[in-house]
Amino acid sequence: MFALPVTPHLATWIIAGLATIGVITRPFAWPEAVWAVLGAGALLVLGLISPEAAWDGVRKGTDVYLFLVGMMLLAEIARKEGLFDWLAGIAVRQARGSATRLFLLVYLVGTVVTVFLSNDACAVVLTPAVYAAAKAAEAEPLPYLFICAFIANAASFVLPISNPANLVVYAAHMPPLTEWLARFALPSVLAILATYIVLRLTQNSVLRRQLLAKDVEATPLSGTGKVAGLGIVATAGALIAASAYDLELGLPTFVAGLATTLLVLAIKRGGAVEVVKDVSWGVLPLVAGLFVLVEALEKTGVLTLLADHLKRAAQASPDAAAWGGGTLMAVLSNLVNNLPAGLIAGAAVQQADVSEKVAGAILIGIDLGPNLSVTGSLATILWLTAIRREGEDVGFWRFLKLGLLVMPPALILALAGLLLLP
């Protein structure tokens, strides 16, 4: 019997794999962040990554941390000031007792929020509002909550700002907005329509049984609720402006979220402790841990290996490389989360210097692939955190069974739409 030598590279992959499994399955019901941080800590303790390299990994997520804090502050202050309850009442009254009409309304709103505020914002900001709408309508909330999870990824490549992963993949090589729209408009429309059709069909049995409440009383929105709403609109404007000037999105989002929160608290003359206490801060160490894991994996030479394979495949057959690269990244995003996967893939794309179609296909895989599993993207993890706060939960296997129906048709159509373009 010969023991298989455990090299540092192999040990790094084993630890990263175990940490990922922990994030996905949550043994002992420990939060996802615990497993990401434990994995990063194990790499440090065993000397598989230096403290300097680990810190570099953490720092790479700075823009993401700022973005998330800004969005979480906006969502929390809006929830506390009744903005979501007010919007829920409008949605239920517009549905006029029809579950399918409410389903379509939520889907359309989710699309708009994702496009102009990002997929993470859809998960953080829209999910509480949708739960409030379902509660006001006396409806089973999960069919509507599923919309928030799936549209957050399906509509996340309409604009560069629709998903932070877009900025990670293209980095300094971001195409102009007109070029972006020409390339991704058709794939986006196909992905959004395919996701809606499959979601609607899978939830139809529940929707047909529901008779929604119609007599939801219209309550006026408070002054601070209006300030919170204006803050969200202003944040969308700041993000679009930042994207137009090719700026990072984290700082503008953080400033807008913090300013809105401080203004509301100043008007109310208190309430800061409650806001800070109720923000889901655990997502920050989760993201930091994932970035450290990716930094360690990069040290194993995976980046050079991916770039070499990608370059050879693209030279042999660009279309085959686009199909293969998009599909592979769609699967890999669910194994390591699409944000760190986007970091690796983006660097590999730039290093391999592939065509725009191959790069676009890889971006579609990174953005759309996470609709397969609940841990595939940061947006779905944020969505899961949001629904748990409302007393709902969706396990990994339940989401996977639905994701296996929703994601593949949307991915195939989106990639086909991309490759149809000249």
C-alpha positions, 0 to 999 in steps of 0.5 A: 500500500502506498500513501498518496502524497498530499502536496500543498496544492492538493491540500489547498484544494481539499480545504477549499472544497470542504469549506465550499461544502460547508457553505452549501450544506451548513452542517450543525445549522451554522451560518455559511460565513462560519465555513468560509472563514474556517476554510480561510483560517485553516489555510493560514494556520497550515501555512498554505497561504501567507498572511500577506496573500490572505490580506490581499484576498480580503482587500480585493473584496473592498468594493463588494463590502461597501456595496453590500453595506450600502444596500443593506442599510437602505433595505433595513431603513426602508423596511423599518419606515414602512416603505415595503408595506406601502409598496406591498399594498399597492401591488396587492390592490393592482393584482385585484385578487389574481395570484397570477397577476401578482406573480407577473407584477412581482416578476416585472418589478424584480426585473427593473430592480435587478437591471437598475440596482443590481442582483444583490439589491434585488435580493436585499431590497425586493425580498422583504417587499415581496414577502409583505405583499404576499402576507397582505394578500394572505397568499403562500409567499414562496412562489413570489419569493422564488421570483426574487432569487431567480430574476436576480440572476436572470436579469443580471447582464442587461447592464454592466451595473446589474451584477457586480460580477460583470465588473469583476469579469471585464475589469479594465476592459469594460465595453462601452454601454452601447456595445454592451447593449448590442451584445447582451440585449437579446441574450438577456431578453431570452433568459428573462422570458425563459426563466419566467415561463419555467417559474410560472409553470412550476408554481402554477399548481400553488397559484391556481389554489390561491384566492388573494385578498382584495380589500387591502387598506391603503395606508399613507407612507410616512415622511421618513418612508418617502425619504427612504424611497427617494434614497433608493431612487437616488442610489439607482441614479448614482449607480448608473452614473458611476457605470457611465464613468467607468467607476467602481460601484461600492463607494457610491452605494455606501455613501448613498445608503449611509446618507439616507440612513443618517437622514432618516435617523436625524428626522426621527431623532433616534433608532440607530442601534436598532438599524445596526442590530438588524443588518445581516453583517454575517455576509461580509465575513462570508465574502471575505472568506471566499476571496481568501479561498480564491486567492489561495487557489490562484497560487496553485496555478489554476489561473494559468491552466485555465487561461491556456486551455481557454486560449487553445479552445478558442483558437480551435473553435470560437463557437465551441469555446463559447458554448463550453466556457459558458456552460463550464462557468455556469456549473463552477459558479455553483461550486465556488460561488460566482463572485470568486469564480468571476475573479478567476474567469475574468483574469483568465479571459484577459490573459488568454485574450479571447474573442468578445463572444467567448468572453460574453459567453463566460460572463453569461455562465457566471451570471446565469449559472447560479440559478442552479443552486442557492449558494451559486451567487451572493444574491441568492445567499442574501435572498436566503438570509432575507427570507429566513428573517421572515420565518421562511427557509429553502433547503439546498436540495429543494432549490436545486430541484427547481434550479435544474428546471429553471436554469438550463433552458435560460442558459441555452437560449441566452448563449444561443442568442449571443452566438447568433449575433454577427 
